[in-house]
Amino acid sequence: MNKSTIWSILGVIVAIVIAWFLVNVLFSVLAFVFKLLIVAVVAAVVYFALRALFARDREV
C-alpha cells in the first residue's frame, strides 16, 4: 500500500465520523423543533379550553 491509499482510507474514516456527528446533531435539532411544535399546539388548545371554561363561568 502506498501513502495515497492510506490517506484515502483515513479520509473516508474521518468523513464518516464527521457525517455521523452532523447527522446526530441534525436529528437532535429536528426532534427538539418537533417537540416544541407539539408543545405549542397543546398549549394553545389548553389555553383556549381554559378561556372558554372561565368565560362560561362568568356568564352564569
Steps between C-alpha positions, in 0.01 A plus 500: 500500500631842418451823695215632285295184562550528877404870494192417292389236750560737793310774315201271451502402869522865611222596257276226639565607860428866419186408304380279788545789745324750270205265441466447877496875557250553218263234633528642853410847374210364293370301798519813718315710242234229461450479878483879520235506229290237678531685831390824333192334348402330827556824695276690257224238531521507880504880503187531287325222696570676830399835352169355380443329836557817701300715256207265547530528881480880485176494303319291763 
